[in-house]
């Protein structure tokens, strides 16, 4: 980590990061997984759930000193420990070593709503995830590129959070105070249960996957009750939904750093990779979409995954960099062709 990155990281931890700092950190994190690990090692996870503070009271130079100190500790540790990566290829099934992407906090800020309730907003960068504990003891795993907003204390009327992106919830039981997850067009109501919500901003589909317990889901006035193993996908554009039965682990494995594909068409594979790696795919040969794929990835870079795809599926690809100044815009454009 060079000094410019270290100073940007220090301002980020101090809550003073500029858009340029965030763009620099995001680009650095996307270079390789080692950078993500190094940054995760510096992040204090307890800081993510600590009550907010006054950014003006933070000494950026002191934060830089702490950042560099942690960086040196990580460098010394890396010299003492060696990691051996084992790749096993069996037909089109790829089992890769588990290396959980430790998460870090990208944005930790205070806001005041009309009723003067204090709220906290947490956003995770792409290719990371973080675990938070909410004021009632419920736990949330927030996937990369996702944002959750919640009050610092839940009121008497219930427990409500808003989500953009993807999150896995383990809700503390409290039948008298329902737990509500609000996305743009879908509301999930639970008391004590576990479920996954996939509601990325630019997707037409919002999906909810039940792990245990029951939840009620409201989709623009269409309501139903979900049971373990149910997966509901709501198309916000045409206002329709579908229900399927599935192994919840496939849809929730991301919180343990894994991506699971089980007999999935390549069009879905590219869609999911685009979500997780902040890239845009264009399939130039429609025949490619009909192929199905089965694989398990853990802690792999996007080029590594694409190389494995090109070995086990009849595709080739081209990668171009995005020139968009928007830090949230996809960083790469990938064109996929049939072989």
KAQUIHU-V344956 format. One record per residue. N is the residue number from 1. RES is the residue in one small letter. PHI is phi in whole degrees, -180 to 180 (* if undefined). Layout:
n,res,phi
N,RES,PHI
N,RES,PHI
This chain:
n,res,phi
1,x,*
2,x,-84
3,x,-67
4,x,-62
5,x,-66
6,x,-61
7,x,-68
8,x,-63
9,x,-64
10,x,-64
11,x,-66
12,x,-62
13,x,-64
14,x,-83
15,x,78
16,x,-119
17,x,-66
18,x,-87
19,x,-56
20,x,-66
21,x,-60
22,x,-65
23,x,-65
24,x,-65
25,x,-64
26,x,-63
27,x,-63
28,x,-66
29,x,-65
30,x,-81
31,x,-66
32,x,-167
33,x,-71
34,x,-63
35,x,-63
36,x,-62
37,x,-65
38,x,-62
39,x,-67
40,x,-61
41,x,-66
42,x,-87
43,x,-79
44,x,-92
45,x,-62
46,x,-62
47,x,-61
48,x,-67
49,x,-112
50,x,-74
51,x,-54
52,x,-60
53,x,-135
54,x,-87
55,x,-57
56,x,-69
57,x,-90
58,x,-101
59,x,-90
60,x,-64
61,x,-63
62,x,-66
63,x,-61
64,x,-62
65,x,-61
66,x,-66
67,x,-61
68,x,-65
69,x,-61
70,x,-64
71,x,-61
72,x,-64
73,x,-61
74,x,-64
75,x,-65
76,x,-65
77,x,-63
78,x,-66
79,x,-76
80,x,-90
81,x,-119
82,x,-116
83,x,-105
84,x,-107
85,x,-95
86,x,-114
87,x,-107
88,x,-118
89,x,-113
90,x,-134
91,x,54
92,x,-97
93,x,-97
94,x,-116
95,x,-108
96,x,-120
97,x,-63
98,x,-83
99,x,-139
100,x,-60
101,x,-76
102,x,-62
103,x,-100
104,x,-145
105,x,-88
106,x,-93
107,x,-143
108,x,-135
109,x,-142
110,x,-103
111,x,-136
112,x,-119
113,x,-92
114,x,-64
115,x,-95
116,x,67
117,x,-75
118,x,-82
119,x,-120
120,x,-125
121,x,-118
122,x,-124
123,x,-126
124,x,-109
125,x,-68
126,x,-63
127,x,72
128,x,-137
129,x,-148
130,x,-138
131,x,-112
132,x,-120
133,x,-111
134,x,-82
135,x,-57
136,x,-91
137,x,94
138,x,-65
139,x,-112
140,x,-133
141,x,-100
142,x,-106
143,x,-76
144,x,-60
145,x,73
146,x,-118
147,x,-135
148,x,-124
149,x,-127
150,x,-149
151,x,-77
152,x,-72
153,x,-149
154,x,-80
155,x,-84
156,x,-72
157,x,-79
158,x,154
159,x,-121
160,x,-129
161,x,-134
162,x,-117
163,x,-135
164,x,-128
165,x,114
166,x,-132
167,x,-151
168,x,-110
169,x,-114
170,x,-119
171,x,-95
172,x,-67
173,x,-71
174,x,-163
175,x,-66
176,x,-84
177,x,-133
178,x,-57
179,x,-101
180,x,-122
181,x,-109
182,x,-110
183,x,-106
184,x,-60
185,x,-130
186,x,-129
187,x,-123
188,x,-110
189,x,-119
190,x,-139
191,x,-114
192,x,-142
193,x,-169
194,x,-135
195,x,-161
196,x,-120
197,x,-122
198,x,-116
199,x,-143
200,x,-68
201,x,-57
202,x,-93
203,x,-97
204,x,-75
205,x,-98
206,x,-111
207,x,-121
208,x,-125
209,x,-119
210,x,-88
211,x,-105
212,x,-153
213,x,78
214,x,-137
215,x,-138
216,x,-106
217,x,-123
218,x,-116
219,x,-120
220,x,52
221,x,93
222,x,-91
223,x,-119
224,x,-160
225,x,-107
226,x,-104
227,x,-122
228,x,-53
229,x,93
230,x,-77
231,x,-132
232,x,-107
233,x,-119
234,x,-108
235,x,-89
236,x,-70
237,x,-74
238,x,-110
239,x,62
240,x,-130
241,x,-141
242,x,-135
243,x,-123
244,x,-131
245,x,-104
246,x,-156
247,x,-74
248,x,-58
249,x,-60
250,x,-57
251,x,-89
252,x,-112
253,x,-66
254,x,-59
255,x,-68
256,x,-104
257,x,82
258,x,-114
259,x,-119
260,x,-115
261,x,-118
262,x,-129
263,x,54
264,x,-96
265,x,-64
266,x,-64
267,x,-63
268,x,-71
269,x,-56
270,x,-67
271,x,-61
272,x,-67
273,x,-63
274,x,-63
275,x,-62
276,x,-78
277,x,-111
278,x,57
279,x,-129
280,x,-116
281,x,-103
282,x,-129
283,x,-90
284,x,-87
285,x,-122
286,x,-57
287,x,-65
288,x,-63
289,x,-63
290,x,-76
291,x,-72
292,x,-107
293,x,-137
294,x,-134
295,x,-163
296,x,-128
297,x,-116
298,x,-140
299,x,62
300,x,-99
301,x,-74
302,x,-62
303,x,-58
304,x,-64
305,x,-64
306,x,-64
307,x,-63
308,x,-67
309,x,-63
310,x,-70
311,x,-79
312,x,-98
313,x,-133
314,x,-79
315,x,-134
316,x,-138
317,x,-146
318,x,-132
319,x,-113
320,x,-126
321,x,-80
322,x,-83
323,x,-106
324,x,-72
325,x,-77
326,x,-74
327,x,-60
328,x,-86
329,x,-72
330,x,-53
331,x,-82
332,x,-139
333,x,-118
334,x,-120
335,x,-100
336,x,-114
337,x,-126
338,x,-80
339,x,-85
